[in-house]
Amino acid sequence: MASTLSFVTYNGRGLRQSKKRTRLFAFLHRNKYDVCLIQETHSCIQDEPYWKNEWGGTVFFCYGSKDSCGVCLLIKPSLAVNIHKGCIDVYGRFIVLDIEINK
């Protein structure tokens, strides 16, 4: 029997401020979404370890600039992920992944 997954998308309008990001992550955890697709993160590579630590689960990034673009995909900490293949946009607009998620 196949399990269902819950998805949510969100326009972050910039999530580099820790307070804003912490509130969003708490909201996403509280609502128990399995996969969260976030656009306009305004994230950069230096942010990655902090965001991964704060989220607690699997995170995939595609960076824009500190002022625009950027997307990320957050997967609930309790889900196991197997990555088959993927690619990102060099402009920070999209992530394409072929993954297997085990609930």
N, CA, C and O atoms as a Tinker XYZ file with bonds, in Angstrom:
   412  protein
     1  N      0.836000   -1.176000    0.000000    73     2
     2  CA     0.000000    0.000000    0.000000    64     1     3
     3  C      0.887000    1.248000    0.000000    63     2     4     5
     4  O      1.812000    1.364000    0.804000    81     3
     5  N      0.595000    2.166000   -0.903000    73     3     6
     6  CA     1.387000    3.385000   -1.029000    64     5     7
     7  C      1.022000    4.382000    0.068000    63     6     8     9
     8  O     -0.146000    4.529000    0.430000    81     7
     9  N      2.028000    5.055000    0.583000    73     7    10
    10  CA     1.810000    6.110000    1.574000    64     9    11
    11  C      1.578000    7.429000    0.855000    63    10    12    13
    12  O      2.010000    7.600000   -0.285000    81    11
    13  N      0.915000    8.341000    1.498000    73    11    14
    14  CA     0.734000    9.666000    0.921000    64    13    15
    15  C      1.730000   10.627000    1.558000    63    14    16    17
    16  O      2.159000   10.445000    2.697000    81    15
    17  N      2.082000   11.645000    0.798000    73    15    18
    18  CA     2.983000   12.690000    1.274000    64    17    19
    19  C      2.252000   14.020000    1.205000    63    18    20    21
    20  O      1.458000   14.249000    0.293000    81    19
    21  N      2.514000   14.887000    2.157000    73    19    22
    22  CA     1.948000   16.235000    2.112000    64    21    23
    23  C      3.021000   17.211000    1.632000    63    22    24    25
    24  O      4.172000   17.156000    2.065000    81    23
    25  N      2.617000   18.105000    0.728000    73    23    26
    26  CA     3.511000   19.098000    0.147000    64    25    27
    27  C      2.985000   20.491000    0.448000    63    26    28    29
    28  O      1.780000   20.699000    0.590000    81    27
    29  N      3.900000   21.436000    0.541000    73    27    30
    30  CA     3.526000   22.837000    0.672000    64    29    31
    31  C      4.568000   23.655000   -0.088000    63    30    32    33
    32  O      5.746000   23.301000   -0.116000    81    31
    33  N      4.124000   24.752000   -0.703000    73    31    34
    34  CA     5.051000   25.695000   -1.324000    64    33    35
    35  C      4.935000   27.018000   -0.573000    63    34    36    37
    36  O      3.892000   27.342000   -0.004000    81    35
    37  N      6.032000   27.772000   -0.586000    73    35    38
    38  CA     6.046000   29.023000    0.167000    64    37    39
    39  C      7.025000   29.986000   -0.481000    63    38    40    41
    40  O      8.137000   29.597000   -0.838000    81    39
    41  N      6.619000   31.245000   -0.636000    73    39    42
    42  CA     7.519000   32.284000   -1.108000    64    41    43
    43  C      8.156000   32.920000    0.120000    63    42    44    45
    44  O      7.498000   33.637000    0.874000    81    43
    45  N      9.434000   32.651000    0.309000    73    43    46
    46  CA    10.132000   33.118000    1.500000    64    45    47
    47  C     10.398000   34.606000    1.541000    63    46    48    49
    48  O     10.580000   35.169000    2.621000    81    47
    49  N     10.426000   35.260000    0.386000    73    47    50
    50  CA    10.741000   36.693000    0.305000    64    49    51
    51  C     11.995000   37.030000    1.112000    63    50    52    53
    52  O     12.087000   38.070000    1.763000    81    51
    53  N     12.941000   36.121000    1.041000    73    51    54
    54  CA    14.199000   36.304000    1.761000    64    53    55
    55  C     14.147000   35.675000    3.138000    63    54    56    57
    56  O     13.364000   36.087000    3.993000    81    55
    57  N     14.987000   34.675000    3.345000    73    55    58
    58  CA    14.997000   33.952000    4.624000    64    57    59
    59  C     16.369000   33.967000    5.293000    63    58    60    61
    60  O     16.679000   33.089000    6.098000    81    59
    61  N     17.178000   34.951000    4.964000    73    59    62
    62  CA    18.514000   34.987000    5.548000    64    61    63
    63  C     18.488000   35.442000    7.002000    63    62    64    65
    64  O     19.417000   35.146000    7.753000    81    63
    65  N     17.445000   36.154000    7.413000    73    63    66
    66  CA    17.326000   36.550000    8.821000    64    65    67
    67  C     16.913000   35.332000    9.638000    63    66    68    69
    68  O     15.900000   34.692000    9.356000    81    67
    69  N     17.697000   35.029000   10.634000    73    67    70
    70  CA    17.471000   33.837000   11.450000    64    69    71
    71  C     16.074000   33.808000   12.073000    63    70    72    73
    72  O     15.432000   32.758000   12.099000    81    71
    73  N     15.606000   34.936000   12.569000    73    71    74
    74  CA    14.299000   34.993000   13.234000    64    73    75
    75  C     13.171000   34.616000   12.271000    63    74    76    77
    76  O     12.275000   33.852000   12.630000    81    75
    77  N     13.215000   35.144000   11.067000    73    75    78
    78  CA    12.193000   34.851000   10.055000    64    77    79
    79  C     12.230000   33.376000    9.670000    63    78    80    81
    80  O     11.189000   32.726000    9.568000    81    79
    81  N     13.425000   32.860000    9.458000    73    79    82
    82  CA    13.601000   31.457000    9.069000    64    81    83
    83  C     13.158000   30.515000   10.194000    63    82    84    85
    84  O     12.513000   29.500000    9.933000    81    83
    85  N     13.499000   30.846000   11.433000    73    83    86
    86  CA    13.104000   30.024000   12.578000    64    85    87
    87  C     11.589000   29.943000   12.693000    63    86    88    89
    88  O     11.042000   28.871000   12.954000    81    87
    89  N     10.908000   31.067000   12.499000    73    87    90
    90  CA     9.433000   31.074000   12.546000    64    89    91
    91  C      8.848000   30.202000   11.444000    63    90    92    93
    92  O      7.911000   29.441000   11.682000    81    91
    93  N      9.404000   30.312000   10.228000    73    91    94
    94  CA     8.905000   29.498000    9.115000    64    93    95
    95  C      9.128000   28.019000    9.389000    63    94    96    97
    96  O      8.208000   27.218000    9.226000    81    95
    97  N     10.332000   27.641000    9.802000    73    95    98
    98  CA    10.622000   26.228000   10.073000    64    97    99
    99  C      9.711000   25.685000   11.173000    63    98   100   101
   100  O      9.251000   24.547000   11.082000    81    99
   101  N      9.445000   26.479000   12.206000    73    99   102
   102  CA     8.542000   26.047000   13.282000    64   101   103
   103  C      7.134000   25.826000   12.736000    63   102   104   105
   104  O      6.482000   24.842000   13.085000    81   103
   105  N      6.663000   26.730000   11.884000    73   103   106
   106  CA     5.341000   26.587000   11.262000    64   105   107
   107  C      5.267000   25.309000   10.427000    63   106   108   109
   108  O      4.286000   24.569000   10.502000    81   107
   109  N      6.302000   25.055000    9.637000    73   107   110
   110  CA     6.313000   23.868000    8.775000    64   109   111
   111  C      6.340000   22.587000    9.604000    63   110   112   113
   112  O      5.626000   21.635000    9.287000    81   111
   113  N      7.137000   22.550000   10.642000    73   111   114
   114  CA     7.179000   21.376000   11.528000    64   113   115
   115  C      5.844000   21.184000   12.258000    63   114   116   117
   116  O      5.346000   20.065000   12.378000    81   115
   117  N      5.283000   22.279000   12.734000    73   115   118
   118  CA     4.018000   22.212000   13.476000    64   117   119
   119  C      2.886000   21.650000   12.609000    63   118   120   121
   120  O      2.016000   20.929000   13.098000    81   119
   121  N      2.911000   21.990000   11.318000    73   119   122
   122  CA     1.873000   21.524000   10.399000    64   121   123
   123  C      2.203000   20.183000    9.755000    63   122   124   125
   124  O      1.427000   19.665000    8.951000    81   123
   125  N      3.352000   19.627000   10.111000    73   123   126
   126  CA     3.749000   18.269000    9.730000    64   125   127
   127  C      3.764000   18.021000    8.225000    63   126   128   129
   128  O      3.355000   16.957000    7.760000    81   127
   129  N      4.244000   19.019000    7.461000    73   127   130
   130  CA     4.405000   18.817000    6.028000    64   129   131
   131  C      5.572000   17.869000    5.792000    63   130   132   133
   132  O      6.580000   17.928000    6.496000    81   131
   133  N      5.433000   16.997000    4.803000    73   131   134
   134  CA     6.506000   16.061000    4.480000    64   133   135
   135  C      7.569000   16.703000    3.600000    63   134   136   137
   136  O      8.765000   16.515000    3.823000    81   135
   137  N      7.129000   17.464000    2.596000    73   135   138
   138  CA     8.039000   18.104000    1.651000    64   137   139
   139  C      7.638000   19.568000    1.525000    63   138   140   141
   140  O      6.473000   19.883000    1.279000    81   139
   141  N      8.613000   20.459000    1.694000    73   139   142
   142  CA     8.369000   21.900000    1.632000    64   141   143
   143  C      9.211000   22.486000    0.507000    63   142   144   145
   144  O     10.431000   22.324000    0.483000    81   143
   145  N      8.560000   23.159000   -0.412000    73   143   146
   146  CA     9.220000   23.760000   -1.567000    64   145   147
   147  C      9.232000   25.271000   -1.356000    63   146   148   149
   148  O      8.181000   25.912000   -1.378000    81   147
   149  N     10.406000   25.834000   -1.156000    73   147   150
   150  CA    10.524000   27.249000   -0.803000    64   149   151
   151  C     11.212000   27.999000   -1.937000    63   150   152   153
   152  O     12.285000   27.600000   -2.391000    81   151
   153  N     10.592000   29.088000   -2.393000    73   151   154
   154  CA    11.220000   29.927000   -3.411000    64   153   155
   155  C     11.561000   31.288000   -2.819000    63   154   156   157
   156  O     11.056000   31.668000   -1.763000    81   155
   157  N     12.431000   32.016000   -3.524000    73   155   158
   158  CA    12.910000   33.328000   -3.078000    64   157   159
   159  C     13.522000   33.260000   -1.682000    63   158   160   161
   160  O     13.168000   34.033000   -0.792000    81   159
   161  N     14.448000   32.318000   -1.512000    73   159   162
   162  CA    15.123000   32.164000   -0.219000    64   161   163
   163  C     16.196000   33.231000   -0.001000    63   162   164   165
   164  O     16.496000   33.597000    1.135000    81   163
   165  N     16.770000   33.725000   -1.104000    73   163   166
   166  CA    17.893000   34.676000   -1.060000    64   165   167
   167  C     19.081000   34.060000   -0.313000    63   166   168   169
   168  O     19.856000   34.767000    0.331000    81   167
   169  N     19.207000   32.761000   -0.406000    73   167   170
   170  CA    20.273000   32.046000    0.314000    64   169   171
   171  C     21.558000   31.996000   -0.502000    63   170   172   173
   172  O     21.549000   32.152000   -1.724000    81   171
   173  N     22.649000   31.777000    0.197000    73   171   174
   174  CA    23.940000   31.582000   -0.452000    64   173   175
   175  C     24.611000   30.366000    0.195000    63   174   176   177
   176  O     24.143000   29.859000    1.215000    81   175
   177  N     25.682000   29.918000   -0.392000    73   175   178
   178  CA    26.320000   28.677000    0.053000    64   177   179
   179  C     26.752000   28.735000    1.522000    63   178   180   181
   180  O     26.754000   27.708000    2.200000    81   179
   181  N     27.113000   29.906000    2.016000    73   179   182
   182  CA    27.535000   30.033000    3.412000    64   181   183
   183  C     26.383000   29.753000    4.392000    63   182   184   185
   184  O     26.622000   29.403000    5.547000    81   183
   185  N     25.147000   29.906000    3.930000    73   183   186
   186  CA    23.981000   29.669000    4.787000    64   185   187
   187  C     23.679000   28.189000    4.975000    63   186   188   189
   188  O     23.037000   27.812000    5.956000    81   187
   189  N     24.126000   27.352000    4.059000    73   187   190
   190  CA    23.716000   25.945000    4.015000    64   189   191
   191  C     23.875000   25.189000    5.333000    63   190   192   193
   192  O     22.910000   24.562000    5.771000    81   191
   193  N     25.033000   25.211000    5.988000    73   191   194
   194  CA    25.142000   24.420000    7.222000    64   193   195
   195  C     24.184000   24.885000    8.322000    63   194   196   197
   196  O     23.677000   24.064000    9.087000    81   195
   197  N     23.934000   26.190000    8.405000    73   195   198
   198  CA    23.024000   26.713000    9.429000    64   197   199
   199  C     21.590000   26.257000    9.168000    63   198   200   201
   200  O     20.885000   25.827000   10.081000    81   199
   201  N     21.173000   26.360000    7.912000    73   199   202
   202  CA    19.804000   25.981000    7.556000    64   201   203
   203  C     19.581000   24.492000    7.772000    63   202   204   205
   204  O     18.538000   24.080000    8.281000    81   203
   205  N     20.569000   23.685000    7.380000    73   203   206
   206  CA    20.444000   22.231000    7.566000    64   205   207
   207  C     20.323000   21.893000    9.048000    63   206   208   209
   208  O     19.506000   21.058000    9.435000    81   207
   209  N     21.126000   22.532000    9.860000    73   207   210
   210  CA    21.078000   22.299000   11.302000    64   209   211
   211  C     19.734000   22.740000   11.889000    63   210   212   213
   212  O     19.148000   22.029000   12.706000    81   211
   213  N     19.253000   23.899000   11.477000    73   211   214
   214  CA    17.984000   24.421000   11.984000    64   213   215
   215  C     16.795000   23.572000   11.544000    63   214   216   217
   216  O     15.862000   23.360000   12.320000    81   215
   217  N     16.823000   23.086000   10.304000    73   215   218
   218  CA    15.704000   22.284000    9.799000    64   217   219
   219  C     15.713000   20.890000   10.412000    63   218   220   221
   220  O     14.668000   20.386000   10.825000    81   219
   221  N     16.878000   20.268000   10.472000    73   219   222
   222  CA    16.984000   18.945000   11.073000    64   221   223
   223  C     16.778000   17.787000   10.116000    63   222   224   225
   224  O     17.054000   16.641000   10.471000    81   223
   225  N     16.303000   18.059000    8.919000    73   223   226
   226  CA    16.075000   17.009000    7.921000    64   225   227
   227  C     16.923000   17.262000    6.689000    63   226   228   229
   228  O     17.885000   18.029000    6.725000    81   227
   229  N     16.557000   16.614000    5.609000    73   227   230
   230  CA    17.274000   16.764000    4.344000    64   229   231
   231  C     16.896000   18.091000    3.697000    63   230   232   233
   232  O     15.724000   18.466000    3.665000    81   231
   233  N     17.911000   18.806000    3.177000    73   231   234
   234  CA    17.683000   20.085000    2.504000    64   233   235
   235  C     18.458000   20.080000    1.195000    63   234   236   237
   236  O     19.631000   19.710000    1.161000    81   235
   237  N     17.799000   20.491000    0.120000    73   235   238
   238  CA    18.446000   20.674000   -1.173000    64   237   239
   239  C     18.376000   22.157000   -1.507000    63   238   240   241
   240  O     17.330000   22.783000   -1.337000    81   239
   241  N     19.491000   22.726000   -1.982000    73   239   242
   242  CA    19.572000   24.154000   -2.266000    64   241   243
   243  C     19.878000   24.428000   -3.728000    63   242   244   245
   244  O     20.542000   23.642000   -4.404000    81   243
   245  N     19.383000   25.550000   -4.191000    73   243   246
   246  CA    19.807000   26.156000   -5.448000    64   245   247
   247  C     19.919000   27.641000   -5.129000    63   246   248   249
   248  O     18.916000   28.290000   -4.833000    81   247
   249  N     21.125000   28.180000   -5.187000    73   247   250
   250  CA    21.392000   29.527000   -4.706000    64   249   251
   251  C     21.152000   30.572000   -5.777000    63   250   252   253
   252  O     21.399000   30.347000   -6.962000    81   251
   253  N     20.668000   31.714000   -5.335000    73   251   254
   254  CA    20.573000   32.892000   -6.175000    64   253   255
   255  C     21.624000   33.866000   -5.682000    63   254   256   257
   256  O     22.819000   33.569000   -5.676000    81   255
   257  N     21.156000   35.036000   -5.267000    73   255   258
   258  CA    22.056000   36.002000   -4.643000    64   257   259
   259  C     21.518000   36.290000   -3.243000    63   258   260   261
   260  O     20.469000   35.776000   -2.853000    81   259
   261  N     22.231000   37.100000   -2.508000    73   259   262
   262  CA    21.773000   37.446000   -1.156000    64   261   263
   263  C     20.541000   38.347000   -1.196000    63   262   264   265
   264  O     19.904000   38.582000   -0.169000    81   263
   265  N     20.208000   38.851000   -2.385000    73   263   266
   266  CA    19.089000   39.786000   -2.521000    64   265   267
   267  C     17.943000   39.281000   -3.388000    63   266   268   269
   268  O     16.889000   39.915000   -3.443000    81   267
   269  N     18.128000   38.156000   -4.063000    73   267   270
   270  CA    17.059000   37.654000   -4.930000    64   269   271
   271  C     17.279000   36.179000   -5.257000    63   270   272   273
   272  O     18.343000   35.612000   -5.010000    81   271
   273  N     16.247000   35.593000   -5.814000    73   271   274
   274  CA    16.262000   34.200000   -6.282000    64   273   275
   275  C     16.504000   33.221000   -5.133000    63   274   276   277
   276  O     16.311000   33.547000   -3.962000    81   275
   277  N     16.922000   32.037000   -5.494000    73   275   278
   278  CA    17.190000   30.981000   -4.529000    64   277   279
   279  C     15.959000   30.157000   -4.226000    63   278   280   281
   280  O     14.885000   30.690000   -3.949000    81   279
   281  N     16.132000   28.839000   -4.283000    73   279   282
   282  CA    15.060000   27.913000   -3.917000    64   281   283
   283  C     15.655000   26.817000   -3.046000    63   282   284   285
   284  O     16.854000   26.544000   -3.102000    81   283
   285  N     14.808000   26.196000   -2.244000    73   283   286
   286  CA    15.258000   25.036000   -1.487000    64   285   287
   287  C     14.095000   24.077000   -1.299000    63   286   288   289
   288  O     12.926000   24.459000   -1.352000    81   287
   289  N     14.444000   22.852000   -1.085000    73   287   290
   290  CA    13.479000   21.790000   -0.851000    64   289   291
   291  C     13.811000   21.194000    0.503000    63   290   292   293
   292  O     14.924000   20.715000    0.718000    81   291
   293  N     12.855000   21.220000    1.414000    73   291   294
   294  CA    13.044000   20.709000    2.770000    64   293   295
   295  C     12.251000   19.420000    2.920000    63   294   296   297
   296  O     11.066000   19.374000    2.592000    81   295
   297  N     12.896000   18.390000    3.409000    73   295   298
   298  CA    12.215000   17.117000    3.623000    64   297   299
   299  C     12.191000   16.832000    5.118000    63   298   300   301
   300  O     13.200000   16.959000    5.812000    81   299
   301  N     11.030000   16.451000    5.587000    73   299   302
   302  CA    10.788000   16.173000    7.009000    64   301   303
   303  C     11.893000   15.280000    7.580000    63   302   304   305
   304  O     12.288000   14.307000    6.939000    81   303
   305  N     12.391000   15.596000    8.766000    73   303   306
   306  CA    13.495000   14.828000    9.357000    64   305   307
   307  C     13.250000   13.324000    9.480000    63   306   308   309
   308  O     14.199000   12.543000    9.412000    81   307
   309  N     12.016000   12.912000    9.657000    73   307   310
   310  CA    11.739000   11.483000    9.862000    64   309   311
   311  C     11.668000   10.667000    8.574000    63   310   312   313
   312  O     11.465000    9.454000    8.625000    81   311
   313  N     11.832000   11.318000    7.419000    73   311   314
   314  CA    11.747000   10.604000    6.144000    64   313   315
   315  C     13.134000   10.280000    5.601000    63   314   316   317
   316  O     14.040000   11.112000    5.644000    81   315
   317  N     13.289000    9.060000    5.091000    73   315   318
   318  CA    14.548000    8.643000    4.465000    64   317   319
   319  C     14.500000    8.991000    2.978000    63   318   320   321
   320  O     13.498000    8.749000    2.305000    81   319
   321  N     15.589000    9.559000    2.479000    73   319   322
   322  CA    15.642000   10.012000    1.093000    64   321   323
   323  C     16.769000    9.303000    0.362000    63   322   324   325
   324  O     17.883000    9.195000    0.875000    81   323
   325  N     16.474000    8.818000   -0.841000    73   323   326
   326  CA    17.478000    8.227000   -1.716000    64   325   327
   327  C     17.490000    9.052000   -3.000000    63   326   328   329
   328  O     16.486000    9.114000   -3.710000    81   327
   329  N     18.623000    9.685000   -3.297000    73   327   330
   330  CA    18.738000   10.556000   -4.467000    64   329   331
   331  C     19.197000    9.732000   -5.663000    63   330   332   333
   332  O     20.241000    9.083000   -5.612000    81   331
   333  N     18.417000    9.761000   -6.736000    73   331   334
   334  CA    18.799000    9.066000   -7.963000    64   333   335
   335  C     19.583000    9.997000   -8.884000    63   334   336   337
   336  O     20.654000    9.636000   -9.372000    81   335
   337  N     19.051000   11.190000   -9.120000    73   335   338
   338  CA    19.767000   12.195000   -9.906000    64   337   339
   339  C     19.099000   13.540000   -9.709000    63   338   340   341
   340  O     17.977000   13.624000   -9.210000    81   339
   341  N     19.792000   14.582000  -10.102000    73   339   342
   342  CA    19.229000   15.912000   -9.948000    64   341   343
   343  C     20.041000   16.951000  -10.683000    63   342   344   345
   344  O     21.177000   16.699000  -11.085000    81   343
   345  N     19.455000   18.116000  -10.856000    73   343   346
   346  CA    20.176000   19.241000  -11.448000    64   345   347
   347  C     19.580000   20.529000  -10.891000    63   346   348   349
   348  O     18.435000   20.560000  -10.439000    81   347
   349  N     20.372000   21.579000  -10.935000    73   347   350
   350  CA    19.921000   22.878000  -10.453000    64   349   351
   351  C     20.139000   23.917000  -11.542000    63   350   352   353
   352  O     20.962000   23.736000  -12.440000    81   351
   353  N     19.400000   24.990000  -11.447000    73   351   354
   354  CA    19.514000   26.124000  -12.350000    64   353   355
   355  C     20.632000   27.036000  -11.843000    63   354   356   357
   356  O     20.697000   27.331000  -10.649000    81   355
   357  N     21.497000   27.474000  -12.725000    73   355   358
   358  CA    22.614000   28.331000  -12.304000    64   357   359
   359  C     22.147000   29.712000  -11.843000    63   358   360   361
   360  O     22.915000   30.443000  -11.218000    81   359
   361  N     20.910000   30.072000  -12.141000    73   359   362
   362  CA    20.376000   31.373000  -11.743000    64   361   363
   363  C     19.562000   31.311000  -10.446000    63   362   364   365
   364  O     18.996000   32.317000  -10.018000    81   363
   365  N     19.505000   30.142000   -9.830000    73   363   366
   366  CA    18.810000   30.014000   -8.556000    64   365   367
   367  C     17.302000   29.999000   -8.659000    63   366   368   369
   368  O     16.608000   30.473000   -7.760000    81   367
   369  N     16.788000   29.449000   -9.763000    73   367   370
   370  CA    15.341000   29.464000   -9.983000    64   369   371
   371  C     14.655000   28.117000   -9.795000    63   370   372   373
   372  O     13.461000   28.081000   -9.496000    81   371
   373  N     15.374000   27.008000   -9.960000    73   371   374
   374  CA    14.702000   25.716000   -9.809000    64   373   375
   375  C     15.666000   24.591000   -9.461000    63   374   376   377
   376  O     16.871000   24.673000   -9.698000    81   375
   377  N     15.090000   23.538000   -8.889000    73   375   378
   378  CA    15.782000   22.287000   -8.591000    64   377   379
   379  C     14.965000   21.180000   -9.243000    63   378   380   381
   380  O     13.743000   21.141000   -9.099000    81   379
   381  N     15.632000   20.283000   -9.956000    73   379   382
   382  CA    14.970000   19.104000  -10.519000    64   381   383
   383  C     15.610000   17.890000   -9.864000    63   382   384   385
   384  O     16.824000   17.705000   -9.949000    81   383
   385  N     14.801000   17.064000   -9.211000    73   383   386
   386  CA    15.319000   15.896000   -8.503000    64   385   387
   387  C     14.530000   14.649000   -8.862000    63   386   388   389
   388  O     13.314000   14.689000   -9.045000    81   387
   389  N     15.241000   13.559000   -8.958000    73   387   390
   390  CA    14.625000   12.232000   -9.042000    64   389   391
   391  C     15.027000   11.552000   -7.739000    63   390   392   393
   392  O     16.151000   11.071000   -7.594000    81   391
   393  N     14.090000   11.521000   -6.794000    73   391   394
   394  CA    14.390000   10.971000   -5.475000    64   393   395
   395  C     13.333000    9.955000   -5.069000    63   394   396   397
   396  O     12.212000    9.944000   -5.579000    81   395
   397  N     13.726000    9.120000   -4.149000    73   395   398
   398  CA    12.811000    8.160000   -3.551000    64   397   399
   399  C     12.704000    8.517000   -2.070000    63   398   400   401
   400  O     13.710000    8.651000   -1.374000    81   399
   401  N     11.467000    8.668000   -1.606000    73   399   402
   402  CA    11.231000    9.007000   -0.206000    64   401   403
   403  C     10.514000    7.845000    0.450000    63   402   404   405
   404  O      9.454000    7.415000   -0.006000    81   403
   405  N     11.098000    7.340000    1.524000    73   403   406
   406  CA    10.488000    6.238000    2.270000    64   405   407
   407  C      9.891000    6.775000    3.550000    63   406   408   409
   408  O     10.578000    7.368000    4.382000    81   407
   409  N      8.612000    6.557000    3.687000    73   407   410
   410  CA     7.887000    7.056000    4.855000    64   409   411
   411  C      7.936000    6.073000    5.992000    63   410   412
   412  O      7.376000    6.332000    7.057000    81   411
